[in-house]
Amino acid sequence: MTETGGRRPRRAWIARLGPRGEVDVDRAASPRAVVEDAVARVGADPVRWAIELNSVVVRRIVGEVPVLGGSPAAVELLRRGNEATTLRALFTLVEGPAAAPAHR
């Protein structure tokens, strides 16, 4: 098991998360500094998994509730909020409930 930010992950399975397809961290909805912090905290593959999952979830939400995808700005807001929530969940699982989200 590799170390993450000087800490050993509490949940080894998180380190094994990875996207099913080719996912570049540049596809993230979050600002680059947040993505870089997330990679340092949980690893690149789990962050790429979160980015891919976010894309799937946002498409499903917009497909089921079209009004939420009413404009490009609305979709982007949904992408950023959902991705932030997924990353926060990963931080909490790895670092414990006191893990602070990276807000920038």
C-alpha positions as CSV (number, residue, x, y, z in Angstrom):
1,M,0.0,0.0,0.0
2,T,1.3,3.4,-0.9
3,E,1.3,6.4,1.4
4,T,-1.0,9.3,0.6
5,G,0.2,12.8,1.8
6,G,2.2,11.2,4.5
7,R,-0.7,9.2,5.9
8,R,-1.6,5.6,5.2
9,P,-5.1,5.2,3.7
10,R,-7.6,3.9,6.2
11,R,-9.4,2.1,3.4
12,A,-7.1,0.2,1.1
13,W,-9.8,-0.4,-1.5
14,I,-9.9,3.4,-2.2
15,A,-6.4,3.2,-3.6
16,R,-7.6,0.5,-6.0
17,L,-10.4,2.7,-7.5
18,G,-9.8,3.7,-11.1
19,P,-11.8,4.7,-14.1
20,R,-13.1,2.2,-16.5
21,G,-12.1,4.3,-19.5
22,E,-9.4,6.8,-20.3
23,V,-9.9,9.8,-18.0
24,D,-7.5,12.7,-17.7
25,V,-7.6,14.9,-14.6
26,D,-7.9,17.9,-17.0
27,R,-11.6,16.8,-17.5
28,A,-12.3,17.7,-13.8
29,A,-14.9,20.2,-13.0
30,S,-12.9,21.4,-10.0
31,P,-10.2,24.0,-10.2
32,R,-6.7,22.6,-10.9
33,A,-5.4,23.4,-7.4
34,V,-8.3,21.3,-5.9
35,V,-7.6,18.4,-8.3
36,E,-3.9,18.5,-7.4
37,D,-4.7,18.5,-3.7
38,A,-7.1,15.6,-4.2
39,V,-4.4,13.6,-6.1
40,A,-1.9,14.3,-3.3
41,R,-4.5,13.2,-0.7
42,V,-6.0,10.0,-2.3
43,G,-4.0,9.3,-5.4
44,A,-4.5,9.9,-9.1
45,D,-6.6,6.8,-10.0
46,P,-9.2,7.5,-7.3
47,V,-9.5,11.1,-8.5
48,R,-9.8,9.9,-12.1
49,W,-12.5,7.5,-11.0
50,A,-14.4,10.4,-9.2
51,I,-14.2,12.5,-12.4
52,E,-15.5,9.6,-14.5
53,L,-18.3,8.9,-12.0
54,N,-19.2,12.5,-11.9
55,S,-19.7,12.6,-15.7
56,V,-22.0,9.6,-15.5
57,V,-24.0,10.9,-12.6
58,V,-24.5,14.4,-14.2
59,R,-25.6,12.9,-17.5
60,R,-28.2,10.7,-15.6
61,I,-29.4,13.7,-13.5
62,V,-29.9,15.9,-16.5
63,G,-31.5,13.0,-18.4
64,E,-34.0,12.4,-15.6
65,V,-34.5,16.0,-14.5
66,P,-33.9,18.0,-17.7
67,V,-34.6,21.4,-16.1
68,L,-31.4,20.9,-14.1
69,G,-29.5,21.0,-17.4
70,G,-31.3,24.1,-18.7
71,S,-28.1,25.9,-19.6
72,P,-24.4,25.3,-19.9
73,A,-23.9,27.3,-16.6
74,A,-26.4,25.0,-14.8
75,V,-24.7,21.9,-16.0
76,E,-21.3,23.2,-14.9
77,L,-22.7,24.1,-11.5
78,L,-24.1,20.6,-11.2
79,R,-20.7,19.1,-12.3
80,R,-18.7,21.1,-9.8
81,G,-21.0,20.4,-6.9
82,N,-21.3,16.7,-7.6
83,E,-17.6,16.3,-8.1
84,A,-16.8,18.2,-4.9
85,T,-19.1,16.0,-3.0
86,T,-17.5,12.8,-4.4
87,L,-14.0,14.1,-3.6
88,R,-15.1,15.1,0.0
89,A,-16.4,11.5,0.5
90,L,-13.1,10.1,-0.6
91,F,-11.2,12.4,1.7
92,T,-13.5,11.4,4.6
93,L,-13.0,7.7,3.9
94,V,-9.2,8.1,3.7
95,E,-8.6,10.7,6.4
96,G,-11.5,10.3,8.7
97,P,-14.5,12.5,9.5
98,A,-12.4,15.6,10.4
99,A,-11.1,15.8,6.8
100,A,-11.6,19.3,5.5
101,P,-12.6,19.8,1.9
102,A,-10.2,21.6,-0.3
103,H,-12.1,24.9,-1.2
104,R,-10.4,27.2,-3.6
